[in-house]
Amino acid sequence: MDYYNQLKEIPFYKIHPSYLPFVGEDYDKYRILQVSESHYCMKIIDRQKYNIPYFKNWFTSECRDVEENMLGGNITRGVCERVIRNAKDEECRFPNFDNPLRSFCKIVLQMENVKMSKYTDDRKNYSHFAFMNFYQVPAFKNMGCFKNSFYEEANKENIDNADTILSLWRKESTVLLDQVIDILKPKAVAFTSMDAWEAYEQNDGKYKTSEIIIRAAHPNRPWYKKFAKLDGKTGKQAFEDGLLRIYGK
């Protein structure tokens, strides 16, 4: 609760508590912060009302109709809490968490035969993580990367300053991530989004040259694809190499 009390003092989380980062009960054992990309919000259907201009002042205004009625006041922590309790419902698909957690269990916890399934309780080990998304604003589609969904929506709306808007959101998100890192003081900050770590570096994130940074790809299908930006490694290899570098000492 001490972490949450400190995080709640960040001005953005006072107006958007749904985006308050998740901090697991066992976080202090290994202090690993996973930074993914963005939250989908399937309840935002009316894009004529909840369009890009609507979110223009998202970082400085409350937007209560979205925050309370569509995000439910707990979108970030709610997802992670469902992972840990191994929610057995129609949304029980967690590749964004399962693949990094599987590698963490194998390398850091030195567990064997890790299986992320509704028939096991291995997902409870996500309690060792803290989690947040880099983009601190709802995505504009329920599938795909934030950048592509944003530009697709901007094209539909004939937004002529889309680049400026996205640049501002990336800058604001970088500032927020640095504020969270300052409070949580992680031993590892694991980016599981290439767009996220590139945007963080481009906006001069405070810790962009720190050894605590792990750069990987999205844990879904790109997890097993090789990328030149990851020195020819797959997202999985880059993530596991980072874990070995930080926790293998």
C-alpha positions as a Markdown table, in Angstrom:
| # | Residue | x | y | z |
|---|---|---|---|---|
| 1 | Met | 0.0 | 0.0 | 0.0 |
| 2 | Asp | 2.9 | 2.3 | 0.5 |
| 3 | Tyr | 3.7 | 2.2 | -3.2 |
| 4 | Tyr | 0.1 | 2.8 | -4.1 |
| 5 | Asn | -0.1 | 5.8 | -1.7 |
| 6 | Gln | 3.0 | 7.3 | -3.4 |
| 7 | Leu | 1.7 | 6.6 | -6.9 |
| 8 | Lys | -1.6 | 8.2 | -6.1 |
| 9 | Glu | 0.2 | 11.5 | -5.5 |
| 10 | Ile | 1.2 | 11.7 | -9.1 |
| 11 | Pro | -1.2 | 14.3 | -10.6 |
| 12 | Phe | -2.2 | 12.2 | -13.6 |
| 13 | Tyr | -3.3 | 9.3 | -11.4 |
| 14 | Lys | -5.4 | 11.6 | -9.3 |
| 15 | Ile | -7.6 | 12.3 | -12.3 |
| 16 | His | -7.2 | 8.8 | -14.0 |
| 17 | Pro | -6.9 | 6.3 | -11.2 |
| 18 | Ser | -7.8 | 3.5 | -13.7 |
| 19 | Tyr | -4.2 | 3.8 | -15.0 |
| 20 | Leu | -2.6 | 3.4 | -11.6 |
| 21 | Pro | 0.2 | 0.9 | -12.1 |
| 22 | Phe | -0.2 | -2.6 | -10.6 |
| 23 | Val | 2.3 | -3.6 | -7.9 |
| 24 | Gly | 2.3 | -7.3 | -6.9 |
| 25 | Glu | 2.5 | -8.4 | -3.3 |
| 26 | Asp | 5.9 | -10.0 | -3.9 |
| 27 | Tyr | 7.3 | -7.2 | -6.0 |
| 28 | Asp | 10.1 | -6.3 | -3.5 |
| 29 | Lys | 11.7 | -9.7 | -3.9 |
| 30 | Tyr | 13.0 | -9.0 | -7.5 |
| 31 | Arg | 11.6 | -5.5 | -8.3 |
| 32 | Ile | 10.7 | -6.1 | -12.0 |
| 33 | Leu | 8.5 | -3.6 | -13.7 |
| 34 | Gln | 6.9 | -4.8 | -17.0 |
| 35 | Val | 6.1 | -1.9 | -19.4 |
| 36 | Ser | 3.7 | -3.0 | -22.1 |
| 37 | Glu | 2.1 | -0.9 | -24.8 |
| 38 | Ser | -1.5 | 0.2 | -24.3 |
| 39 | His | -5.0 | -0.7 | -23.0 |
| 40 | Tyr | -7.8 | -1.5 | -25.3 |
| 41 | Cys | -11.2 | -0.2 | -24.2 |
| 42 | Met | -14.0 | -2.2 | -25.8 |
| 43 | Lys | -16.7 | -0.2 | -24.2 |
| 44 | Ile | -15.6 | 2.9 | -26.2 |
| 45 | Ile | -17.8 | 2.4 | -29.2 |
| 46 | Asp | -19.1 | 5.8 | -30.1 |
| 47 | Arg | -16.0 | 7.3 | -31.8 |
| 48 | Gln | -18.0 | 10.3 | -33.0 |
| 49 | Lys | -18.1 | 11.5 | -29.4 |
| 50 | Tyr | -15.0 | 9.8 | -28.0 |
| 51 | Asn | -12.7 | 10.8 | -30.9 |
| 52 | Ile | -9.2 | 12.1 | -31.0 |
| 53 | Pro | -10.1 | 15.7 | -30.1 |
| 54 | Tyr | -12.0 | 14.3 | -27.1 |
| 55 | Phe | -8.8 | 13.0 | -25.7 |
| 56 | Lys | -6.9 | 16.2 | -26.4 |
| 57 | Asn | -6.8 | 17.2 | -22.7 |
| 58 | Trp | -6.7 | 13.6 | -21.4 |
| 59 | Phe | -3.5 | 14.2 | -19.5 |
| 60 | Thr | -4.8 | 17.3 | -17.7 |
| 61 | Ser | -8.6 | 16.8 | -17.3 |
| 62 | Glu | -10.8 | 14.2 | -15.6 |
| 63 | Cys | -12.9 | 12.9 | -18.5 |
| 64 | Arg | -15.2 | 11.2 | -15.9 |
| 65 | Asp | -17.6 | 9.6 | -18.4 |
| 66 | Val | -14.7 | 7.5 | -19.8 |
| 67 | Glu | -12.8 | 7.0 | -16.5 |
| 68 | Glu | -15.8 | 5.9 | -14.4 |
| 69 | Asn | -18.2 | 4.4 | -16.9 |
| 70 | Met | -15.9 | 2.7 | -19.4 |
| 71 | Leu | -12.6 | 2.1 | -17.7 |
| 72 | Gly | -14.2 | 1.1 | -14.4 |
| 73 | Gly | -11.7 | 2.9 | -12.2 |
| 74 | Asn | -9.3 | -0.1 | -12.2 |
| 75 | Ile | -8.3 | -1.1 | -15.8 |
| 76 | Thr | -4.6 | -1.6 | -15.2 |
| 77 | Arg | -4.7 | -3.3 | -11.8 |
| 78 | Gly | -7.9 | -5.2 | -12.8 |
| 79 | Val | -6.2 | -7.0 | -15.7 |
| 80 | Cys | -3.2 | -8.0 | -13.5 |
| 81 | Glu | -5.4 | -9.1 | -10.7 |
| 82 | Arg | -7.3 | -11.4 | -13.1 |
| 83 | Val | -4.0 | -12.9 | -14.2 |
| 84 | Ile | -2.9 | -13.7 | -10.7 |
| 85 | Arg | -6.2 | -15.3 | -9.7 |
| 86 | Asn | -6.2 | -17.2 | -13.0 |
| 87 | Ala | -9.6 | -15.9 | -14.0 |
| 88 | Lys | -11.6 | -18.7 | -15.7 |
| 89 | Asp | -13.8 | -16.6 | -17.9 |
| 90 | Glu | -14.1 | -15.7 | -21.6 |
| 91 | Glu | -11.2 | -13.3 | -21.3 |
| 92 | Cys | -8.8 | -15.8 | -19.9 |
| 93 | Arg | -6.1 | -15.2 | -22.5 |
| 94 | Phe | -3.0 | -13.6 | -21.2 |
| 95 | Pro | -0.1 | -13.9 | -23.7 |
| 96 | Asn | 1.1 | -10.4 | -22.8 |
| 97 | Phe | 1.7 | -11.7 | -19.3 |
| 98 | Asp | 2.1 | -15.5 | -19.8 |
| 99 | Asn | 5.2 | -15.4 | -22.0 |
| 100 | Pro | 7.3 | -13.0 | -19.9 |
| 101 | Leu | 6.1 | -14.7 | -16.8 |
| 102 | Arg | 7.1 | -18.1 | -18.2 |
| 103 | Ser | 10.6 | -16.8 | -18.9 |
| 104 | Phe | 10.8 | -15.1 | -15.5 |
| 105 | Cys | 9.8 | -18.3 | -13.7 |
| 106 | Lys | 12.4 | -20.4 | -15.6 |
| 107 | Ile | 15.3 | -18.0 | -15.3 |
| 108 | Val | 14.8 | -16.0 | -12.0 |
| 109 | Leu | 12.7 | -18.4 | -9.9 |
| 110 | Gln | 14.4 | -21.4 | -11.5 |
| 111 | Met | 11.1 | -23.3 | -11.9 |
| 112 | Glu | 10.7 | -26.3 | -14.2 |
| 113 | Asn | 7.8 | -27.3 | -16.3 |
| 114 | Val | 6.0 | -24.0 | -16.0 |
| 115 | Lys | 2.5 | -24.1 | -17.5 |
| 116 | Met | 0.2 | -21.1 | -17.8 |
| 117 | Ser | -3.1 | -22.8 | -17.7 |
| 118 | Lys | -6.5 | -22.7 | -15.9 |
| 119 | Tyr | -5.5 | -26.0 | -14.5 |
| 120 | Thr | -2.4 | -24.8 | -12.7 |
| 121 | Asp | -1.7 | -21.9 | -10.3 |
| 122 | Asp | 1.6 | -20.8 | -12.0 |
| 123 | Arg | 0.1 | -17.4 | -12.9 |
| 124 | Lys | 0.1 | -16.4 | -9.3 |
| 125 | Asn | 3.8 | -15.8 | -9.7 |
| 126 | Tyr | 2.9 | -12.6 | -11.5 |
| 127 | Ser | 2.7 | -11.2 | -8.0 |
| 128 | His | 6.5 | -10.6 | -8.3 |
| 129 | Phe | 5.9 | -8.0 | -11.0 |
| 130 | Ala | 4.8 | -4.4 | -11.2 |
| 131 | Phe | 3.0 | -3.5 | -14.5 |
| 132 | Met | 1.9 | -0.5 | -16.5 |
| 133 | Asn | 1.4 | 0.4 | -20.1 |
| 134 | Phe | 3.6 | 3.0 | -21.8 |
| 135 | Tyr | 0.7 | 4.8 | -23.5 |
| 136 | Gln | -1.3 | 6.3 | -20.7 |
| 137 | Val | -4.4 | 6.8 | -22.9 |
| 138 | Pro | -6.9 | 4.3 | -24.3 |
| 139 | Ala | -6.1 | 2.7 | -27.6 |
| 140 | Phe | -8.4 | 3.3 | -30.6 |
| 141 | Lys | -8.8 | -0.3 | -31.6 |
| 142 | Asn | -9.2 | -3.6 | -29.8 |
| 143 | Met | -6.4 | -5.2 | -31.8 |
| 144 | Gly | -3.1 | -4.1 | -33.1 |
| 145 | Cys | -0.4 | -1.6 | -32.0 |
| 146 | Phe | -1.3 | 1.8 | -30.6 |
| 147 | Lys | 0.5 | 3.8 | -33.3 |
| 148 | Asn | -1.3 | 2.1 | -36.2 |
| 149 | Ser | -4.7 | 2.2 | -34.5 |
| 150 | Phe | -4.1 | 5.9 | -33.7 |
| 151 | Tyr | -3.2 | 6.8 | -37.3 |
| 152 | Glu | -6.1 | 4.8 | -38.7 |
| 153 | Glu | -8.5 | 6.7 | -36.5 |
| 154 | Ala | -6.8 | 10.0 | -37.3 |
| 155 | Asn | -7.2 | 9.3 | -41.0 |
| 156 | Lys | -11.0 | 8.5 | -40.5 |
| 157 | Glu | -11.4 | 11.8 | -38.6 |
| 158 | Asn | -9.3 | 13.8 | -41.1 |
| 159 | Ile | -7.0 | 15.0 | -38.3 |
| 160 | Asp | -4.3 | 17.2 | -39.9 |
| 161 | Asn | -1.9 | 17.4 | -36.8 |
| 162 | Ala | -1.9 | 13.7 | -35.9 |
| 163 | Asp | 2.0 | 13.6 | -35.7 |
| 164 | Thr | 1.9 | 16.5 | -33.2 |
| 165 | Ile | -0.8 | 14.8 | -31.0 |
| 166 | Leu | 1.0 | 11.5 | -30.9 |
| 167 | Ser | 4.3 | 13.2 | -30.1 |
| 168 | Leu | 2.7 | 15.0 | -27.2 |
| 169 | Trp | 1.1 | 11.8 | -25.9 |
| 170 | Arg | 4.5 | 10.0 | -26.1 |
| 171 | Lys | 6.2 | 12.8 | -24.2 |
| 172 | Glu | 3.6 | 12.8 | -21.5 |
| 173 | Ser | 3.7 | 9.0 | -21.2 |
| 174 | Thr | 7.5 | 9.2 | -20.9 |
| 175 | Val | 7.3 | 11.7 | -18.0 |
| 176 | Leu | 4.7 | 9.4 | -16.2 |
| 177 | Leu | 6.9 | 6.3 | -16.7 |
| 178 | Asp | 9.8 | 8.1 | -15.2 |
| 179 | Gln | 7.7 | 9.2 | -12.2 |
| 180 | Val | 6.7 | 5.6 | -11.6 |
| 181 | Ile | 10.3 | 4.4 | -11.9 |
| 182 | Asp | 11.4 | 7.0 | -9.4 |
| 183 | Ile | 8.9 | 5.6 | -6.9 |
| 184 | Leu | 9.1 | 1.9 | -7.5 |
| 185 | Lys | 12.9 | 1.9 | -8.0 |
| 186 | Pro | 12.9 | -1.3 | -10.0 |
| 187 | Lys | 15.9 | -3.5 | -10.5 |
| 188 | Ala | 14.6 | -4.3 | -14.0 |
| 189 | Val | 12.3 | -2.3 | -16.4 |
| 190 | Ala | 11.3 | -4.8 | -19.0 |
| 191 | Phe | 9.7 | -3.2 | -22.1 |
| 192 | Thr | 7.6 | -5.7 | -23.9 |
| 193 | Ser | 6.8 | -3.3 | -26.7 |
| 194 | Met | 9.3 | -2.1 | -29.3 |
| 195 | Asp | 7.2 | 1.0 | -30.0 |
| 196 | Ala | 7.2 | 1.8 | -26.2 |
| 197 | Trp | 11.0 | 1.6 | -25.7 |
| 198 | Glu | 11.7 | 3.5 | -28.9 |
| 199 | Ala | 9.3 | 6.2 | -27.9 |
| 200 | Tyr | 10.8 | 6.3 | -24.4 |
| 201 | Glu | 14.3 | 6.8 | -25.8 |
| 202 | Gln | 13.2 | 9.3 | -28.4 |
| 203 | Asn | 11.7 | 11.4 | -25.6 |
| 204 | Asp | 14.9 | 11.3 | -23.5 |
| 205 | Gly | 13.5 | 9.0 | -20.8 |
| 206 | Lys | 15.5 | 9.5 | -17.6 |
| 207 | Tyr | 16.6 | 5.9 | -17.5 |
| 208 | Lys | 17.1 | 5.3 | -21.2 |
| 209 | Thr | 20.8 | 4.5 | -20.9 |
| 210 | Ser | 20.5 | 2.7 | -17.6 |
| 211 | Glu | 21.4 | -1.0 | -17.2 |
| 212 | Ile | 18.0 | -1.7 | -15.7 |
| 213 | Ile | 16.4 | -1.4 | -19.1 |
| 214 | Ile | 15.4 | -4.6 | -21.0 |
| 215 | Arg | 14.3 | -4.0 | -24.5 |
| 216 | Ala | 12.0 | -6.8 | -26.0 |
| 217 | Ala | 9.1 | -7.1 | -28.4 |
| 218 | His | 5.4 | -7.7 | -27.8 |
| 219 | Pro | 4.9 | -11.1 | -26.0 |
| 220 | Asn | 2.3 | -12.3 | -28.5 |
| 221 | Arg | 3.3 | -13.4 | -32.0 |
| 222 | Pro | 6.3 | -11.1 | -32.3 |
| 223 | Trp | 7.7 | -12.8 | -29.2 |
| 224 | Tyr | 9.2 | -15.5 | -31.5 |
| 225 | Lys | 10.2 | -13.3 | -34.4 |
| 226 | Lys | 13.7 | -12.0 | -34.9 |
| 227 | Phe | 14.2 | -8.3 | -35.1 |
| 228 | Ala | 17.2 | -6.2 | -36.4 |
| 229 | Lys | 16.4 | -3.7 | -33.7 |
| 230 | Leu | 17.0 | -6.4 | -31.1 |
| 231 | Asp | 20.3 | -7.3 | -32.6 |
| 232 | Gly | 18.8 | -10.2 | -34.6 |
| 233 | Lys | 17.2 | -11.8 | -31.5 |
| 234 | Thr | 13.6 | -12.7 | -31.0 |
| 235 | Gly | 11.6 | -10.8 | -28.4 |
| 236 | Lys | 11.8 | -13.9 | -26.1 |
| 237 | Gln | 15.6 | -14.1 | -26.5 |
| 238 | Ala | 16.1 | -10.4 | -25.8 |
| 239 | Phe | 13.9 | -10.6 | -22.7 |
| 240 | Glu | 15.6 | -13.7 | -21.3 |
| 241 | Asp | 19.1 | -12.3 | -22.0 |
| 242 | Gly | 18.1 | -9.2 | -20.1 |
| 243 | Leu | 16.9 | -11.3 | -17.1 |
| 244 | Leu | 20.2 | -13.2 | -17.2 |
| 245 | Arg | 22.2 | -10.0 | -17.3 |
| 246 | Ile | 20.4 | -8.5 | -14.3 |
| 247 | Tyr | 19.4 | -11.4 | -12.2 |
| 248 | Gly | 22.1 | -13.9 | -13.1 |
| 249 | Lys | 24.8 | -12.1 | -11.3 |
